[in-house]
């Protein structure tokens, strides 16, 4: 009985700390009101841009390369551009937040608190992914309401599972990148290269079937390929869980591999920074 009470108290303590991190990051984000609001206004501009761009893509292209989805190019690319933002959050935004905390001096204060350092790094990414999840949903709603994106029979549960696994996979990559930043202080060039490669090979703007076979084989080694394929099937075709399972399993494997590695790298980088005495420098 005592063990159960202690476990419950521990879970509550973790949830309280997570909530505090989310509140902190929310208040920081909303303190810059114009920038915060523009991120939502920009959704309409971004969606409209790709809608008119899609007018250049003829039906012949759609019949040849998008027949598996049975839709026009706009619906295809809308999912690609919205979910590719998770890549940016993981590889770019999280490292920028950690760097800003180092410059401000707040990171060292958080890392020397009673809270585990790895928890601080992980919790620092939660608000970013919550915010981006909201933006992804708004991307799809704007596309459907104002630009006739075709999501006639979506599998909402399947889409939710894919979204969660996508967050875990790219959250792990983001934690690795942020951890390395703590020691090396720099890392953006590598992150931008990875982001570009994921966009090129993951099927963000075009189906991977247009890639040469050797590049297509590489695309199957990155998680966004499975994320976008499963999400398109779930939202556009309303595919049942049985048909989504291979891509969901691949995403789960990525998450199960990357996330433990990210925790290991985080601990190793924090130990190294403490040995070098560079937590408070940038």
SEKE-920908 format. One record per residue: residue number from 1; residue in one letter; y, x, z of N, C-alpha, C in turn. Coordinates in steps of 0.1 Angstrom, whole numbers, always signed. Each point is the difference from the previous one (the first is absolute). Example, Ala and Ser with C-alpha at 12.3 -4.5 7.8 and 13.67 -1.06 7.14 Angstrom:
2
{bakol 1; "A"; {-57; +132; +78}; {+12; -9; +0}; {+12; +9; +0}}
{bakol 2; "S"; {+11; -4; -7}; {+11; +9; +0}; {+11; -8; +8}}
% end
This chain:
282
{bakol 1; "X"; {-12; +8; +0}; {+12; -8; +0}; {+13; +9; +0}}
{bakol 2; "X"; {-1; +10; +9}; {+12; +9; +0}; {+2; +8; -13}}
{bakol 3; "X"; {-11; +3; -6}; {+1; +7; -13}; {+6; -9; -11}}
{bakol 4; "X"; {-4; -13; +0}; {+6; -9; -9}; {+15; -2; +2}}
{bakol 5; "X"; {+4; +0; +13}; {+14; -2; +3}; {+8; +13; -5}}
{bakol 6; "X"; {-6; +12; +3}; {+7; +12; -4}; {+1; +1; -15}}
{bakol 7; "X"; {-10; -5; -7}; {+0; +0; -15}; {+11; -9; -5}}
{bakol 8; "X"; {+0; -12; +6}; {+11; -10; -4}; {+14; +6; +2}}
{bakol 9; "X"; {+2; +6; +12}; {+13; +6; +3}; {+3; +11; -10}}
{bakol 10; "X"; {-10; +8; -4}; {+2; +11; -10}; {+4; -6; -13}}
{bakol 11; "X"; {-6; -10; -5}; {+3; -6; -13}; {+14; -6; +1}}
{bakol 12; "X"; {+4; -6; +11}; {+13; -6; +2}; {+11; +11; -1}}
{bakol 13; "X"; {-4; +11; +6}; {+10; +12; +1}; {+2; +5; -14}}
{bakol 14; "X"; {-11; +1; -8}; {+1; +5; -14}; {+9; -10; -8}}
{bakol 15; "X"; {-3; -13; +1}; {+7; -10; -7}; {+15; +0; +3}}
{bakol 16; "X"; {+3; +2; +13}; {+14; +1; +5}; {+7; +12; -7}}
{bakol 17; "X"; {-7; +11; +0}; {+6; +12; -6}; {+2; -1; -15}}
{bakol 18; "X"; {-10; -6; -6}; {+2; -3; -15}; {+12; -9; -2}}
{bakol 19; "X"; {+1; -11; +8}; {+11; -9; -1}; {+13; +7; +2}}
{bakol 20; "X"; {+1; +9; +9}; {+12; +8; +2}; {+4; +8; -12}}
{bakol 21; "X"; {-10; +7; -6}; {+3; +8; -11}; {+5; -9; -12}}
{bakol 22; "X"; {-7; -12; -2}; {+5; -9; -10}; {+14; -5; +2}}
{bakol 23; "X"; {+3; -3; +13}; {+14; -5; +3}; {+10; +11; -3}}
{bakol 24; "X"; {-4; +12; +5}; {+10; +11; -2}; {+3; +2; -15}}
{bakol 25; "X"; {-11; +1; -8}; {+2; +2; -15}; {+7; -11; -6}}
{bakol 26; "X"; {-3; -13; +4}; {+7; -11; -5}; {+15; +0; +3}}
{bakol 27; "X"; {+3; +3; +12}; {+15; +1; +3}; {+7; +11; -7}}
{bakol 28; "X"; {-7; +11; -2}; {+6; +11; -8}; {+2; -4; -14}}
{bakol 29; "X"; {-10; -7; -6}; {+1; -4; -14}; {+11; -10; -2}}
{bakol 30; "X"; {+1; -10; +9}; {+9; -11; -2}; {+14; +4; +5}}
{bakol 31; "X"; {+2; +12; +6}; {+13; +4; +4}; {+8; +4; -12}}
{bakol 32; "X"; {-7; +4; -11}; {+7; +3; -13}; {-2; -13; -8}}
{bakol 33; "X"; {+9; -10; +2}; {-2; -13; -5}; {+1; -1; -15}}
{bakol 34; "X"; {+9; +7; -6}; {+1; -1; -15}; {-13; +6; -6}}
{bakol 35; "X"; {-4; +12; +4}; {-12; +6; -5}; {-12; -9; +2}}
{bakol 36; "X"; {-1; -6; +12}; {-12; -8; +3}; {+0; -12; -9}}
{bakol 37; "X"; {+11; -7; -2}; {+1; -12; -8}; {-2; +4; -15}}
{bakol 38; "X"; {+5; +11; -4}; {-1; +4; -14}; {-15; +2; -4}}
{bakol 39; "X"; {-8; +4; +9}; {-14; +2; -3}; {-7; -13; -4}}
{bakol 40; "X"; {+5; -11; +5}; {-5; -13; -4}; {+6; -5; -13}}
{bakol 41; "X"; {+13; +3; -1}; {+7; -4; -13}; {-5; +8; -11}}
{bakol 42; "X"; {-4; +12; +2}; {-5; +9; -10}; {-13; -5; -6}}
{bakol 43; "X"; {-8; -8; +8}; {-12; -6; -5}; {+2; -8; -12}}
{bakol 44; "X"; {+10; -9; +0}; {+3; -9; -11}; {+4; +9; -12}}
{bakol 45; "X"; {+8; +10; +2}; {+4; +9; -11}; {-12; +7; -6}}
{bakol 46; "X"; {-8; +5; +8}; {-12; +8; -4}; {-10; -9; -8}}
{bakol 47; "X"; {-2; -12; +5}; {-10; -9; -6}; {+6; -4; -14}}
{bakol 48; "X"; {+13; -4; +0}; {+6; -4; -13}; {+0; +11; -10}}
{bakol 49; "X"; {+2; +13; +4}; {-1; +11; -9}; {-14; +1; -7}}
{bakol 50; "X"; {-10; -1; +8}; {-14; +1; -6}; {-3; -13; -8}}
{bakol 51; "X"; {+5; -11; +4}; {-2; -12; -8}; {+5; +1; -14}}
{bakol 52; "X"; {+12; +5; -1}; {+6; +1; -14}; {-6; +12; -7}}
{bakol 53; "X"; {-4; +10; +7}; {-7; +11; -6}; {-14; -4; -5}}
{bakol 54; "X"; {-6; -10; +7}; {-13; -4; -5}; {+1; -8; -13}}
{bakol 55; "X"; {+12; -5; -3}; {+1; -7; -13}; {-2; +9; -12}}
{bakol 56; "X"; {+1; +13; +2}; {-3; +10; -10}; {-15; +2; -3}}
{bakol 57; "X"; {-8; -4; +10}; {-14; +1; -1}; {-6; -12; -7}}
{bakol 58; "X"; {-5; +1; -12}; {-5; -11; -7}; {-14; -5; +4}}
{bakol 59; "X"; {-3; -12; -5}; {-13; -6; +4}; {-12; +8; -5}}
{bakol 60; "X"; {+1; +8; -10}; {-11; +8; -5}; {-4; +10; +10}}
{bakol 61; "X"; {+10; +6; +7}; {-3; +10; +11}; {-7; -7; +11}}
{bakol 62; "X"; {+5; -12; +4}; {-6; -7; +11}; {-14; -4; -3}}
{bakol 63; "X"; {-3; -4; -12}; {-14; -4; -4}; {-9; +12; +0}}
{bakol 64; "X"; {+5; +11; -3}; {-9; +12; -1}; {-2; +6; +13}}
{bakol 65; "X"; {+10; +2; +8}; {-1; +7; +13}; {+0; -8; +13}}
{bakol 66; "X"; {+5; -12; -1}; {+1; -9; +12}; {-9; -12; -1}}
{bakol 67; "X"; {-9; +0; -9}; {-8; -12; -1}; {-9; -3; +12}}
{bakol 68; "X"; {-3; +11; +8}; {-8; -2; +12}; {+7; -9; +10}}
{bakol 69; "X"; {+14; +0; -1}; {+8; -8; +10}; {+4; -13; -7}}
{bakol 70; "X"; {+0; -1; -13}; {+4; -12; -7}; {+14; -4; +2}}
{bakol 71; "X"; {+9; +10; +1}; {+14; -3; +3}; {+9; +9; -9}}
{bakol 72; "X"; {+13; -3; +1}; {+10; +8; -7}; {+3; +13; +8}}
{bakol 73; "X"; {+7; +9; -6}; {+3; +13; +6}; {+9; -1; +12}}
{bakol 74; "X"; {+9; -10; +1}; {+9; -1; +11}; {-8; -2; +13}}
{bakol 75; "X"; {-9; -10; +0}; {-8; -2; +12}; {-8; +12; +4}}
{bakol 76; "X"; {-5; +7; -9}; {-7; +13; +2}; {+9; +10; +7}}
{bakol 77; "X"; {+11; +3; -6}; {+9; +10; +5}; {+7; -4; +13}}
{bakol 78; "X"; {+2; -12; +2}; {+6; -5; +13}; {-8; +5; +12}}
{bakol 79; "X"; {-13; -2; -1}; {-8; +4; +11}; {+0; +15; +1}}
{bakol 80; "X"; {+0; +7; -11}; {+0; +15; +0}; {+13; +5; +7}}
{bakol 81; "X"; {+11; -5; -4}; {+13; +6; +6}; {+2; -4; +15}}
{bakol 82; "X"; {-5; -12; +3}; {+2; -4; +14}; {-9; +8; +9}}
{bakol 83; "X"; {-13; +2; -3}; {-9; +7; +9}; {+1; +15; -1}}
{bakol 84; "X"; {+6; +5; -11}; {+2; +14; +0}; {+10; +5; +11}}
{bakol 85; "X"; {+8; -10; +5}; {+9; +4; +11}; {-7; +5; +12}}
{bakol 86; "X"; {-12; -4; +2}; {-8; +5; +12}; {-2; +15; -2}}
{bakol 87; "X"; {-1; +4; -12}; {-2; +15; -2}; {+13; +7; +4}}
{bakol 88; "X"; {+11; -6; -3}; {+13; +6; +3}; {+2; +0; +15}}
{bakol 89; "X"; {-4; -11; +7}; {+1; +0; +15}; {-8; +11; +6}}
{bakol 90; "X"; {-13; +1; -5}; {-9; +10; +6}; {+4; +14; -2}}
{bakol 91; "X"; {+4; +3; -13}; {+2; +14; -4}; {+15; +5; +2}}
{bakol 92; "X"; {+9; -10; +0}; {+14; +4; +0}; {+8; -5; +12}}
{bakol 93; "X"; {+0; -13; +2}; {+8; -6; +11}; {-4; +5; +14}}
{bakol 94; "X"; {-13; +1; +3}; {-4; +4; +13}; {+4; +14; +3}}
{bakol 95; "X"; {-1; +9; -10}; {+4; +14; +2}; {+15; +1; +2}}
{bakol 96; "X"; {+7; -8; -7}; {+15; +0; +1}; {+4; -5; +14}}
{bakol 97; "X"; {-7; -10; +6}; {+3; -5; +13}; {-3; +11; +11}}
{bakol 98; "X"; {-11; +7; -2}; {-4; +10; +9}; {+11; +12; -1}}
{bakol 99; "X"; {+4; +3; -12}; {+10; +11; -1}; {+13; -4; +6}}
{bakol 100; "X"; {+4; -13; -2}; {+12; -5; +6}; {+0; +1; +16}}
{bakol 101; "X"; {-12; -4; +5}; {-2; +1; +14}; {+1; +15; +5}}
{bakol 102; "X"; {-5; +9; -8}; {+1; +14; +4}; {+15; +5; +0}}
{bakol 103; "X"; {+7; -5; -10}; {+14; +4; -1}; {+8; -5; +11}}
{bakol 104; "X"; {-3; -13; +4}; {+8; -7; +11}; {-5; +5; +13}}
{bakol 105; "X"; {-12; +7; +1}; {-5; +4; +13}; {-8; -10; +8}}
{bakol 106; "X"; {-2; -12; -6}; {-7; -10; +7}; {-15; +2; -1}}
{bakol 107; "X"; {-5; +7; -10}; {-14; +2; -1}; {-6; +8; +12}}
{bakol 108; "X"; {+7; +11; +3}; {-5; +8; +11}; {-1; -8; +13}}
{bakol 109; "X"; {+10; -9; +3}; {+1; -8; +12}; {-12; -10; +0}}
{bakol 110; "X"; {-4; -5; -12}; {-11; -9; +0}; {-13; +7; +2}}
{bakol 111; "X"; {-1; +12; -6}; {-13; +7; +1}; {-3; +6; +14}}
{bakol 112; "X"; {+11; +2; +8}; {-3; +6; +13}; {-1; -12; +10}}
{bakol 113; "X"; {+1; -12; -4}; {-2; -11; +9}; {-15; -2; +3}}
{bakol 114; "X"; {-3; -9; +10}; {-14; -2; +4}; {-9; -5; -11}}
{bakol 115; "X"; {+6; -6; -10}; {-8; -6; -12}; {-5; +12; -8}}
{bakol 116; "X"; {-13; -2; -5}; {-6; +10; -8}; {+8; +3; -13}}
{bakol 117; "X"; {+1; +13; -3}; {+8; +3; -12}; {-5; -7; -13}}
{bakol 118; "X"; {-13; +0; -1}; {-6; -6; -12}; {+4; -15; -1}}
{bakol 119; "X"; {+1; -7; +11}; {+4; -14; +1}; {+14; -1; -5}}
{bakol 120; "X"; {+9; +9; +4}; {+14; +0; -4}; {+1; +0; -15}}
{bakol 121; "X"; {-8; +9; -6}; {+1; +2; -15}; {-5; -13; -7}}
{bakol 122; "X"; {-12; -5; +5}; {-6; -11; -6}; {+9; -13; +1}}
{bakol 123; "X"; {+5; -2; +13}; {+8; -11; +2}; {+13; +0; -7}}
{bakol 124; "X"; {+5; +12; -4}; {+12; +1; -7}; {-1; -5; -14}}
{bakol 125; "X"; {-12; -2; -5}; {-2; -5; -14}; {-2; -15; -1}}
{bakol 126; "X"; {-2; -6; +12}; {-4; -14; -1}; {+11; -9; -5}}
{bakol 127; "X"; {+13; +2; +4}; {+10; -9; -5}; {+2; +2; -15}}
{bakol 128; "X"; {-1; +12; -5}; {+2; +2; -14}; {-10; -8; -8}}
{bakol 129; "X"; {-12; -1; +4}; {-10; -7; -7}; {+1; -15; +2}}
{bakol 130; "X"; {+4; -4; +12}; {+3; -15; +1}; {+11; -4; -9}}
{bakol 131; "X"; {+11; +8; +0}; {+12; -3; -9}; {-4; -1; -14}}
{bakol 132; "X"; {-8; +10; -5}; {-4; +1; -14}; {-10; -11; -3}}
{bakol 133; "X"; {-8; -5; +9}; {-9; -11; -2}; {+8; -13; -3}}
{bakol 134; "X"; {+11; -1; +8}; {+9; -12; -3}; {+6; +1; -13}}
{bakol 135; "X"; {+4; +12; -4}; {+7; +2; -13}; {-10; -3; -12}}
{bakol 136; "X"; {-13; +4; +2}; {-10; -2; -10}; {-2; -15; -2}}
{bakol 137; "X"; {-1; -8; +11}; {-1; -14; -1}; {+12; -6; -7}}
{bakol 138; "X"; {+12; +5; +3}; {+12; -6; -7}; {+0; +4; -15}}
{bakol 139; "X"; {-5; +12; -3}; {-1; +4; -14}; {-8; -11; -8}}
{bakol 140; "X"; {-12; -4; +6}; {-8; -9; -7}; {+6; -14; +0}}
{bakol 141; "X"; {+6; -4; +11}; {+6; -13; +0}; {+12; -1; -10}}
{bakol 142; "X"; {+8; +10; -1}; {+11; +0; -10}; {-5; +0; -14}}
{bakol 143; "X"; {-11; +7; -2}; {-6; +1; -14}; {-5; -14; -4}}
{bakol 144; "X"; {-7; -7; +10}; {-6; -12; -3}; {+10; -12; -1}}
{bakol 145; "X"; {+11; +0; +8}; {+9; -11; +0}; {+10; +1; -11}}
{bakol 146; "X"; {+5; +12; -3}; {+11; +2; -9}; {-4; +5; -14}}
{bakol 147; "X"; {-11; +7; -1}; {-4; +6; -12}; {-14; -3; -5}}
{bakol 148; "X"; {-6; -11; +5}; {-12; -6; -4}; {-12; +10; +0}}
{bakol 149; "X"; {+0; +9; +10}; {-12; +8; +2}; {-12; -9; +3}}
{bakol 150; "X"; {-12; +3; -6}; {-11; -9; +1}; {-10; +4; +11}}
{bakol 151; "X"; {+1; -7; +11}; {-9; +1; +11}; {-5; -14; +3}}
{bakol 152; "X"; {-8; -5; -9}; {-4; -14; +1}; {-9; -3; +11}}
{bakol 153; "X"; {-10; +8; +3}; {-10; -3; +10}; {-3; +13; +9}}
{bakol 154; "X"; {+9; +4; +8}; {-2; +13; +7}; {-10; -1; +11}}
{bakol 155; "X"; {-7; +11; +2}; {-9; +1; +12}; {+8; +7; +11}}
{bakol 156; "X"; {+6; -8; +8}; {+9; +5; +11}; {-7; +9; +9}}
{bakol 157; "X"; {-12; -3; +5}; {-7; +8; +9}; {-4; +13; -6}}
{bakol 158; "X"; {-4; +0; -12}; {-4; +13; -7}; {+13; +8; -1}}
{bakol 159; "X"; {+11; -6; -4}; {+12; +8; -2}; {+5; +6; +14}}
{bakol 160; "X"; {-2; -7; +11}; {+4; +5; +13}; {-8; +12; +4}}
{bakol 161; "X"; {-13; -1; -3}; {-9; +11; +4}; {+3; +12; -8}}
{bakol 162; "X"; {+3; -2; -13}; {+4; +12; -9}; {+13; +6; +5}}
{bakol 163; "X"; {+9; -9; +4}; {+13; +5; +5}; {-2; +9; +13}}
{bakol 164; "X"; {-8; -5; +9}; {-2; +7; +13}; {-7; +14; -3}}
{bakol 165; "X"; {-10; +0; -9}; {-7; +12; -3}; {+10; +10; -7}}
{bakol 166; "X"; {+8; -6; -9}; {+10; +9; -7}; {+9; +6; +10}}
{bakol 167; "X"; {+5; -7; +10}; {+9; +5; +10}; {-7; +11; +8}}
{bakol 168; "X"; {-13; -2; +4}; {-7; +10; +7}; {-2; +13; -8}}
{bakol 169; "X"; {-3; -1; -13}; {-3; +11; -8}; {+13; +8; -2}}
{bakol 170; "X"; {+11; -6; -4}; {+12; +7; -2}; {+8; +4; +13}}
{bakol 171; "X"; {-3; -8; +11}; {+5; +4; +13}; {-6; +13; +4}}
{bakol 172; "X"; {-13; +2; -2}; {-6; +13; +3}; {+6; +11; -7}}
{bakol 173; "X"; {+2; -2; -13}; {+7; +11; -8}; {+14; +3; +5}}
{bakol 174; "X"; {+7; -11; +4}; {+13; +2; +5}; {+1; +8; +13}}
{bakol 175; "X"; {-10; -3; +9}; {-1; +7; +13}; {-3; +15; -3}}
{bakol 176; "X"; {-9; +3; -9}; {-3; +14; -4}; {+13; +7; -4}}
{bakol 177; "X"; {+7; -7; -9}; {+13; +6; -6}; {+10; +2; +11}}
{bakol 178; "X"; {+2; -10; +9}; {+10; +1; +11}; {-4; +10; +9}}
{bakol 179; "X"; {-13; +2; +3}; {-4; +10; +9}; {+3; +14; -5}}
{bakol 180; "X"; {-3; +2; -13}; {+3; +13; -6}; {+15; +3; +1}}
{bakol 181; "X"; {+8; -10; -2}; {+15; +2; +0}; {+4; +6; +14}}
{bakol 182; "X"; {-7; -4; +11}; {+4; +4; +13}; {-1; +15; +1}}
{bakol 183; "X"; {-9; +6; -7}; {-2; +15; +0}; {+8; +7; -11}}
{bakol 184; "X"; {-2; -5; -12}; {+6; +7; -12}; {+15; -4; -2}}
{bakol 185; "X"; {+4; -12; +5}; {+13; -5; -1}; {+3; -5; -14}}
{bakol 186; "X"; {-8; +3; -10}; {+2; -4; -14}; {-13; -5; -6}}
{bakol 187; "X"; {+1; -9; -9}; {-12; -5; -6}; {+2; -10; -11}}
{bakol 188; "X"; {+13; -4; -2}; {+3; -10; -10}; {-5; +3; -14}}
{bakol 189; "X"; {+2; +12; -5}; {-5; +2; -14}; {-14; -3; -2}}
{bakol 190; "X"; {-9; +3; +10}; {-14; -4; -1}; {-2; -15; +0}}
{bakol 191; "X"; {+7; -6; +9}; {-1; -15; +1}; {+5; -7; -13}}
{bakol 192; "X"; {+10; +5; -6}; {+5; -7; -12}; {-10; +3; -12}}
{bakol 193; "X"; {-6; +11; +0}; {-10; +3; -10}; {-12; -9; +1}}
{bakol 194; "X"; {-4; -2; +13}; {-12; -9; +2}; {+4; -14; -3}}
{bakol 195; "X"; {+12; -4; +3}; {+5; -14; -3}; {+0; -2; -15}}
{bakol 196; "X"; {+5; +10; -7}; {+0; -1; -15}; {-14; -1; -6}}
{bakol 197; "X"; {-9; +8; +5}; {-14; +0; -5}; {-7; -13; +3}}
{bakol 198; "X"; {+2; -6; +12}; {-5; -13; +4}; {+5; -11; -10}}
{bakol 199; "X"; {+13; +1; -3}; {+6; -10; -9}; {-6; +2; -14}}
{bakol 200; "X"; {-2; +12; -4}; {-5; +2; -14}; {-14; -4; -1}}
{bakol 201; "X"; {-9; +4; +10}; {-14; -2; -2}; {-6; -12; +7}}
{bakol 202; "X"; {+9; -7; +8}; {-6; -11; +8}; {+1; -14; -6}}
{bakol 203; "X"; {+6; -1; -12}; {+1; -13; -7}; {+12; -8; +5}}
{bakol 204; "X"; {+11; +7; +4}; {+11; -7; +5}; {+8; -8; -12}}
{bakol 205; "X"; {+3; +8; -10}; {+8; -6; -11}; {-9; -4; -12}}
{bakol 206; "X"; {-12; +6; -1}; {-9; -3; -11}; {-14; +1; +4}}
{bakol 207; "X"; {-9; -7; -6}; {-14; +1; +4}; {-6; +14; -3}}
{bakol 208; "X"; {-9; +4; +9}; {-6; +14; -2}; {-8; +1; -12}}
{bakol 209; "X"; {-3; -11; -7}; {-8; +0; -12}; {+7; +7; -11}}
{bakol 210; "X"; {+13; +1; +0}; {+8; +7; -10}; {-1; +15; +2}}
{bakol 211; "X"; {-4; +5; +11}; {-1; +14; +3}; {-12; +7; -7}}
{bakol 212; "X"; {+1; +12; -4}; {-11; +7; -5}; {-11; +1; +11}}
{bakol 213; "X"; {-12; +2; -5}; {-12; -1; +10}; {+1; +10; +11}}
{bakol 214; "X"; {+5; +12; -3}; {+0; +10; +11}; {+11; -4; +11}}
{bakol 215; "X"; {+11; -6; -4}; {+10; -5; +10}; {-5; -12; +7}}
{bakol 216; "X"; {-7; -9; -7}; {-6; -12; +6}; {-10; +4; +11}}
{bakol 217; "X"; {-7; +10; -2}; {-10; +4; +10}; {+7; +5; +13}}
{bakol 218; "X"; {+12; +6; -2}; {+8; +4; +12}; {+6; -12; +7}}
{bakol 219; "X"; {+4; -10; -8}; {+6; -12; +6}; {-10; -7; +10}}
{bakol 220; "X"; {-13; +2; -2}; {-9; -6; +9}; {-2; +7; +13}}
{bakol 221; "X"; {+8; +11; +1}; {-1; +8; +13}; {+12; -3; +9}}
{bakol 222; "X"; {+9; -9; -4}; {+11; -3; +8}; {+0; -15; +5}}
{bakol 223; "X"; {+5; -3; +12}; {-2; -13; +5}; {+8; -11; -7}}
{bakol 224; "X"; {+12; +4; -6}; {+8; -11; -5}; {-7; -7; -12}}
{bakol 225; "X"; {-9; +7; -7}; {-7; -6; -11}; {-8; -12; +4}}
{bakol 226; "X"; {-7; +2; +12}; {-8; -11; +5}; {+8; -11; +6}}
{bakol 227; "X"; {+11; +4; +6}; {+9; -9; +7}; {+6; -10; -11}}
{bakol 228; "X"; {+5; +6; -11}; {+7; -9; -10}; {-10; -8; -7}}
{bakol 229; "X"; {-12; +6; -3}; {-10; -8; -7}; {-5; -12; +8}}
{bakol 230; "X"; {-2; +2; +13}; {-5; -10; +8}; {+12; -11; +3}}
{bakol 231; "X"; {+12; +5; +1}; {+11; -9; +2}; {+2; -9; -12}}
{bakol 232; "X"; {+0; +6; -12}; {+2; -8; -12}; {-11; -10; -1}}
{bakol 233; "X"; {-12; +4; +3}; {-11; -10; -1}; {+1; -11; +10}}
{bakol 234; "X"; {+4; +3; +12}; {+2; -10; +11}; {+11; -9; -3}}
{bakol 235; "X"; {+12; +5; -5}; {+11; -9; -2}; {+0; -7; -14}}
{bakol 236; "X"; {-4; +7; -10}; {+1; -6; -13}; {-12; -8; -4}}
{bakol 237; "X"; {-12; +5; +3}; {-12; -7; -4}; {-6; -8; +12}}
{bakol 238; "X"; {+5; +3; +12}; {-6; -7; +12}; {-15; +3; +2}}
{bakol 239; "X"; {-3; +13; -3}; {-14; +4; +0}; {-5; -1; +15}}
{bakol 240; "X"; {-13; -5; +1}; {-6; -1; +14}; {-2; +13; +6}}
{bakol 241; "X"; {-3; +0; +13}; {-2; +13; +7}; {-11; +8; -6}}
{bakol 242; "X"; {-11; -6; -5}; {-11; +7; -6}; {+4; +9; -11}}
{bakol 243; "X"; {+10; -5; -8}; {+5; +8; -12}; {+10; +11; +5}}
{bakol 244; "X"; {+6; -3; +11}; {+10; +10; +5}; {-7; +11; +8}}
{bakol 245; "X"; {-12; -2; +4}; {-6; +8; +10}; {-1; +15; -4}}
{bakol 246; "X"; {-4; +3; -13}; {+0; +15; -4}; {+13; +7; +3}}
{bakol 247; "X"; {+11; -6; -4}; {+13; +6; +2}; {+4; +1; +14}}
{bakol 248; "X"; {-3; -11; +8}; {+3; +0; +14}; {-8; +10; +7}}
{bakol 249; "X"; {-13; +2; -4}; {-8; +11; +6}; {+6; +13; -3}}
{bakol 250; "X"; {+4; +3; -12}; {+6; +13; -3}; {+13; +2; +8}}
{bakol 251; "X"; {+8; -10; +2}; {+12; +2; +8}; {-3; +2; +14}}
{bakol 252; "X"; {-10; -7; +5}; {-5; +2; +14}; {-5; +15; +2}}
{bakol 253; "X"; {-7; +5; -10}; {-5; +14; +1}; {+12; +10; +1}}
{bakol 254; "X"; {+10; -3; -9}; {+12; +9; +0}; {+6; -1; +14}}
{bakol 255; "X"; {+2; -12; +5}; {+7; -1; +13}; {-8; +6; +11}}
{bakol 256; "X"; {-14; -1; +0}; {-8; +6; +11}; {+0; +15; -1}}
{bakol 257; "X"; {+2; +5; -12}; {+0; +15; -1}; {+14; +5; +3}}
{bakol 258; "X"; {+10; -6; -6}; {+14; +5; +1}; {+5; -1; +15}}
{bakol 259; "X"; {-2; -12; +6}; {+7; -2; +13}; {-5; +9; +11}}
{bakol 260; "X"; {-13; +3; +2}; {-4; +10; +10}; {+5; +14; -4}}
{bakol 261; "X"; {+0; +3; -13}; {+6; +13; -3}; {+15; +1; +3}}
{bakol 262; "X"; {+7; -11; -2}; {+14; +0; +3}; {+2; +3; +15}}
{bakol 263; "X"; {-8; -6; +9}; {+1; +2; +14}; {-3; +14; +4}}
{bakol 264; "X"; {-10; +6; -6}; {-3; +14; +2}; {+11; +9; -4}}
{bakol 265; "X"; {+5; -2; -12}; {+11; +8; -5}; {+13; -1; +9}}
{bakol 266; "X"; {+2; -13; +4}; {+12; -2; +9}; {-1; +8; +13}}
{bakol 267; "X"; {-12; +0; +6}; {-2; +7; +12}; {+2; +15; -2}}
{bakol 268; "X"; {-6; +5; -11}; {+0; +14; -3}; {+15; +5; -3}}
{bakol 269; "X"; {+7; -8; -7}; {+14; +4; -3}; {+9; -1; +12}}
{bakol 270; "X"; {-2; -10; +9}; {+8; -1; +12}; {-3; +12; +9}}
{bakol 271; "X"; {-13; +4; +1}; {-3; +12; +8}; {+6; +12; -6}}
{bakol 272; "X"; {+0; +2; -13}; {+6; +11; -6}; {+15; +0; +2}}
{bakol 273; "X"; {+7; -11; -1}; {+14; -1; +2}; {+4; +4; +15}}
{bakol 274; "X"; {-9; -4; +9}; {+3; +3; +14}; {-2; +15; +3}}
{bakol 275; "X"; {-10; +6; -7}; {-2; +15; +1}; {+12; +7; -5}}
{bakol 276; "X"; {+5; -5; -12}; {+12; +7; -6}; {+13; -3; +7}}
{bakol 277; "X"; {+0; -11; +8}; {+12; -4; +7}; {+10; -6; -10}}
{bakol 278; "X"; {-5; -7; -10}; {+9; -5; -11}; {+2; -15; +0}}
{bakol 279; "X"; {-5; -7; +10}; {+2; -14; +1}; {+15; -4; +0}}
{bakol 280; "X"; {+8; +8; +6}; {+14; -3; +1}; {+9; +6; -11}}
{bakol 281; "X"; {-6; +7; -9}; {+7; +6; -11}; {-3; -6; -13}}
{bakol 282; "X"; {+9; +2; -10}; {-2; -5; -13}; {+6; +9; -10}}
% end
